């Protein structure tokens, strides 16, 4: 299983395969389980459907590592349009943004300015921007930007961060974010990292996820626990019940197309569930990382492809 995961992560960075997959009908058909569609309207239709099922949404326009400032501003414009559409349609949704898509690798200043504009727009609409986390080489600069933006009075509460439980540094990062009253999405992590940087064993990642979940649940700030793992969900529910933490003080977050059964059952139990809905033509790296996170999805997709 570990070999399959490593192979899938390596393939997520394969340029020729990415170009072929994103341009082919077969590739788009394969991706449709986890990607809402190719454009904004596709994503909004899915968001409306998920809202009708009693769940919240975060929308993610897929794309990473732009190569020009023009591309960075074009990527941001998609999010500005999303924020307007969410308000107009009264959707229960926010947005998730990668800083490399906003030009981080070109210039941290460009990315920070663009993210500030998005947070200002979100604040004006009564909404929220989540800054997604990427590989560990970008963890510190991403958190620095989030903290600086959140420290601005006009943006406070309108921007949040993501912490990956497989990194050794994550406990210290969460303690700092909690001290700053910054909302956190906790996930396990989906990038290839060295044993010097991240826990190599799943059991250790799981233990750290539970430990960090408890720290977040004790916080008065509203946080999100991003997991499809029954054991992680059960641990969070048990801790909340034991410490009389109201289910309305936090939310579970899950990916579009993954564990729909668990999403529905949590809603029935009275928990808040937010579904992460990605869309856009640059879906390949995201899709491959989802397969790497949960290799059982490979068999699921192949079975459905054979049936169709």
SULUR-V629974 format. One record per helix or strand of 3 or more residues. SS is the DSSP state (helix for helix, strand for strand). FROM is the first residue (numbers start at 0). LEN is the number of residues. If there is no record, write none. Layout:
BEGIN
ss=(SS/SS)
from=(FROM/FROM)
len=(LEN/LEN)
END
This chain:
BEGIN
ss=(helix/helix/helix/helix/strand/helix/strand/helix/helix/strand/helix/strand/helix/strand/helix/strand/helix/helix/strand/helix/strand/helix/helix)
from=(1/14/24/39/55/68/92/98/107/128/135/158/169/183/201/222/229/246/249/259/272/283/295)
len=(10/9/7/13/6/21/5/4/17/3/15/6/10/4/17/4/13/3/6/9/7/10/12)
END
